[in-house]
């Protein structure tokens, strides 16, 4: 995943940098290591709808905020949304929870981002498919390349 992201961003002329660091589990901890604000962290959470058939959604929000599942469901016209299981997250994204980048490389996964993430900061930071490597990416380049649907998602 890391190499795929690096190729994509380079090919699209994105302004980004890579940071190698020890694996960290919490948003504020990894932000400190990266030298960024916790809110710059693009927390990517794989969710699953309770509809039939179920839909997968990658919700992206600032690292210092919590996801409001009700807002996510309403934004997409779904009955109810919950977290995907760790097994589903790995199967669908190819990444462990905590290492999922804020990009969808699958047509089966809808990408939705909270607009506060890209409005508040010139750059976003995220684990790039690995817990020991992060990327810091220009916010406007993220929007242009990832093309997420923008909806308020935070509690």
C-alpha positions as CSV (number, residue, x, y, z in Angstrom):
1,X,0.0,0.0,0.0
2,X,2.8,2.4,0.9
3,X,4.4,2.0,-2.5
4,X,1.1,2.3,-4.3
5,X,0.3,5.6,-2.5
6,X,3.8,6.9,-3.2
7,X,3.4,6.1,-7.0
8,X,0.0,7.7,-7.1
9,X,1.0,10.9,-5.4
10,X,4.2,11.2,-7.4
11,X,2.4,10.6,-10.7
12,X,-0.2,13.2,-9.8
13,X,2.4,15.8,-8.8
14,X,1.2,16.0,-5.2
15,X,3.1,18.0,-2.6
16,X,3.9,15.4,0.1
17,X,6.7,14.1,2.3
18,X,7.2,10.8,4.0
19,X,8.2,10.4,7.6
20,X,9.6,7.1,9.1
21,X,8.8,6.7,12.8
22,X,8.3,4.0,15.4
23,X,4.8,2.5,15.4
24,X,2.4,4.5,17.5
25,X,-1.2,3.6,18.5
26,X,-2.8,6.9,19.4
27,X,-3.5,10.0,17.2
28,X,-1.9,12.5,19.6
29,X,1.2,10.2,20.0
30,X,1.8,9.8,16.3
31,X,1.1,13.6,15.7
32,X,3.9,14.4,18.2
33,X,6.3,12.1,16.5
34,X,5.4,13.5,13.0
35,X,5.6,17.1,14.3
36,X,2.0,17.9,13.3
37,X,-1.1,18.8,15.2
38,X,-3.5,16.0,16.2
39,X,-6.3,17.6,14.2
40,X,-4.1,17.3,11.0
41,X,-4.2,13.5,11.3
42,X,-6.5,12.0,8.7
43,X,-8.1,9.2,10.8
44,X,-9.5,6.7,8.3
45,X,-12.1,4.3,9.7
46,X,-13.6,1.5,7.7
47,X,-17.4,1.3,8.4
48,X,-20.1,-1.0,7.2
49,X,-23.8,-0.3,6.7
50,X,-26.5,-2.5,8.1
51,X,-28.3,-2.3,4.8
52,X,-28.9,-5.4,2.6
53,X,-26.6,-5.8,0.9
54,X,-24.1,-4.1,3.3
55,X,-21.9,-1.2,2.0
56,X,-18.4,-0.4,3.1
57,X,-17.5,3.3,3.7
58,X,-14.2,4.8,4.6
59,X,-14.9,7.7,6.9
60,X,-12.0,10.2,7.2
61,X,-12.0,12.8,9.9
62,X,-9.6,14.8,12.0
63,X,-7.5,12.7,14.3
64,X,-8.6,14.5,17.4
65,X,-12.3,14.0,16.7
66,X,-14.8,11.2,17.1
67,X,-17.0,9.8,14.3
68,X,-20.8,10.3,14.6
69,X,-22.1,7.1,13.0
70,X,-25.6,8.7,12.7
71,X,-24.3,11.6,10.7
72,X,-22.4,9.2,8.4
73,X,-25.5,7.1,7.8
74,X,-27.7,10.2,7.1
75,X,-25.1,11.6,4.7
76,X,-25.3,8.5,2.6
77,X,-29.0,7.7,3.1
78,X,-28.2,4.5,5.0
79,X,-30.2,2.8,7.8
80,X,-27.3,2.4,10.2
81,X,-23.5,2.3,10.1
82,X,-21.1,0.5,12.5
83,X,-17.4,-0.1,12.5
84,X,-16.2,-2.9,10.2
85,X,-14.5,-5.7,12.1
86,X,-10.7,-5.8,12.1
87,X,-10.8,-8.8,9.8
88,X,-13.1,-7.0,7.4
89,X,-10.9,-3.9,7.5
90,X,-7.8,-5.9,6.6
91,X,-9.6,-7.9,3.9
92,X,-11.2,-4.9,2.3
93,X,-8.3,-2.4,2.5
94,X,-5.2,-4.6,2.7
95,X,-4.1,-2.7,5.8
96,X,-4.3,-3.2,9.5
97,X,-6.5,-0.9,11.5
98,X,-4.5,2.2,12.3
99,X,-2.5,2.0,9.1
100,X,-5.4,2.6,6.6
101,X,-4.7,5.6,4.5
102,X,-7.5,8.1,3.7
103,X,-7.8,6.8,0.1
104,X,-10.1,4.2,-1.4
105,X,-8.5,1.9,-3.9
106,X,-11.6,-0.3,-4.2
107,X,-14.9,0.5,-6.0
108,X,-16.6,-1.4,-3.1
109,X,-15.5,1.3,-0.6
110,X,-17.1,4.7,-0.6
111,X,-14.9,7.5,0.6
112,X,-16.4,10.2,2.7
113,X,-14.4,12.9,4.5
114,X,-15.3,15.5,7.1
115,X,-14.7,19.0,5.5
116,X,-13.2,20.2,8.8
117,X,-10.1,18.1,8.1
118,X,-9.1,20.0,5.0
119,X,-10.4,23.4,5.9
120,X,-8.5,23.8,9.1
121,X,-5.0,22.8,7.9
122,X,-2.9,23.3,4.8
123,X,-1.6,19.7,5.1
124,X,-3.0,16.5,6.4
125,X,-1.0,13.6,7.8
126,X,-1.7,9.9,7.8
127,X,-0.3,6.4,8.2
128,X,0.5,5.3,4.8
129,X,-0.5,1.6,4.8
130,X,2.1,1.0,7.6
131,X,2.2,1.9,11.2
132,X,5.8,3.0,10.9
133,X,5.5,5.3,7.9
134,X,3.4,8.4,7.6
135,X,2.8,10.9,4.8
136,X,2.1,14.6,5.1
137,X,0.1,15.7,2.1
138,X,-1.1,19.1,0.8
139,X,-4.9,19.3,1.7
140,X,-5.9,20.5,-1.8
141,X,-3.9,17.8,-3.4
142,X,-5.7,15.3,-1.2
143,X,-9.1,16.6,-2.4
144,X,-8.0,16.6,-6.0
145,X,-6.6,13.1,-6.0
146,X,-8.8,11.2,-3.6
147,X,-12.0,12.9,-4.5
148,X,-13.9,12.2,-1.3
149,X,-17.5,13.1,-0.7
150,X,-17.5,15.9,1.9
151,X,-20.0,15.7,4.7
152,X,-19.8,16.7,8.4
153,X,-19.0,13.4,10.2
154,X,-17.8,14.5,13.7
155,X,-19.6,14.0,17.0
